[in-house]
């Protein structure tokens, strides 16, 4: 699942479509990508995994910003080129050892809509990571009972299951739910593991020095953990493996990601396709080069001093070293 963990620029429209488990929460019209596409009317889409912005005139000019890449998110009142003030959304992100900065502002001065949904969904994302990440030694067991998450249902509880992560192994209780696998030690409830189906790469029954063992491998993105469990009798082990395989397949068809947000205003209509009926146009790399360079963070959110651009007839923010206003203004390079 890359949608919440990546920052992507000018992606194909197929990648803007919602993945399984992702749903559109809010849609803000007439939003400007002030840092990279100033003056261009666009649309800001808020899902439970990411923010997406695309130009209304040229949908192939777009952004996809995963909530897991956020470092800071704030709002600030700024002065526009037209002499009015506007509330802007500032987002600082970190992706692949680079920091990117985004500024979104509302071009509709009559609109009373703000960015509360963006802030609220981000908070909901941060507070629900246990749905999507492996957790070790956390406070999920209270008096030998699992503290259930919203929408979570226990399918089976098996006592006497050995966790073989150490040489001697530890006996404990194995719990199967519709969202995750949980195991905790009988002697110490804080020695536990919570493993959502979303983090599982594969599950198999293999022979080991402890006999037939249920081996669960996590995805590379979740740490590449290998967990082994011994279940007696062996017939119960194979029955458990079959049940987990079935639940794993059902979860992948309809994931429960745990990101819930309640609107303060009326619900937003859910369109069939968030990109509506745009026609995708293939573009070569030379057409729009180094788009992501526009968004590199300079360690703050302060704009550079404006300079007079005689060819444009207006004042504009001074460009970074190595670029000119002429090249930034061109939709397509002249060469």
C-alpha positions, 0 to 999 in steps of 0.5 A: 500500500503506497498511497499513504507512504509516498509523495508522488508528482504528475502520476497517471490517472489510474493511480489517482483512483481509490484503492481497496479500503480507501474512500473519499472524505472531502473535496475542496474546489478552487484550491491553488497549489501556490508553491508549484502551480500558482494561479492555476485553479485546482481541486483538493481531494481528501481521502483516508490515506492521502491528499490529492491535488490536480489542475482542473485545466490539465489533470495530468498536473497533480500531486499525491501526498500520503498522510504517513509522510507528513512532518508538520501541518499548519494553516496561516493567513497570507496576502494574495497578489490581489490585495486580499487575505487568504487562509493557506494550508502549509504541509511539510513532508519527508519522503526518501530522505528528501523534504517537500513543502506544499502550500494550498490556498483557496481561490474562492473568496466567498467560500467559508470552507477551511481545511478542518477536514484535512487536519481532522483526517490526519489526526485520525490517521495518526491515532489509528496506526495499530490497524496498519502497523505491527506493534510489539509489547503494547498495552492491548491486553487487560486482565487477559482480555484483548482490548478490541478496536472499533469494527473488530470482532474476535473469531477465535481464541486459542490458549496454549500456543507457543511463540517460537521467537526465542530459543526456548519458546514462550507459551501464551494465547493466540487470538484471531480477529477480522483485522489482526493476529494477536499473541500474548504470553501467559506469564507476562501480558506485556510480552505480546504482538499485534500483527494486522493482516495488512502487514502480512506477506504470507502464511505457511505451515513448515517443519522446524525443530519444534515440529510443524509450525505456523510461520508468518512473514511480514512485508518488507515495508513493515520490517520483514518479521518472521513469527513462528507459532506451535499449535497442538494438536497438529490437526488444529494447526492446519485448521488454524492455517486454513481459517487465517488464509480465509480471513486474510483473503477476505480482509484484502478484498475489503480492508478495515484501515481504521481511519474515521472522520465525522464532518462538522458540515454536511456530508460531501457527495461521493463521485463515482470517479474522483477524476471524473471523465478526464482523458489521460494523455501520455507525457514524456519526461522531457515535457515537464522536467523536474516538477518535484524540484519546485517543492523542495523544502528550504527549512521553513515556510517563509516565501522569498522576496518578490521581484519585478518580472518585466516580461510578466508585468507583475511582482513574483517570488524570486526563483531558486538558483538555476531557474528563471521565471521564464522557464517556470512560466512555460507550460512546455519547454521551448526546446 
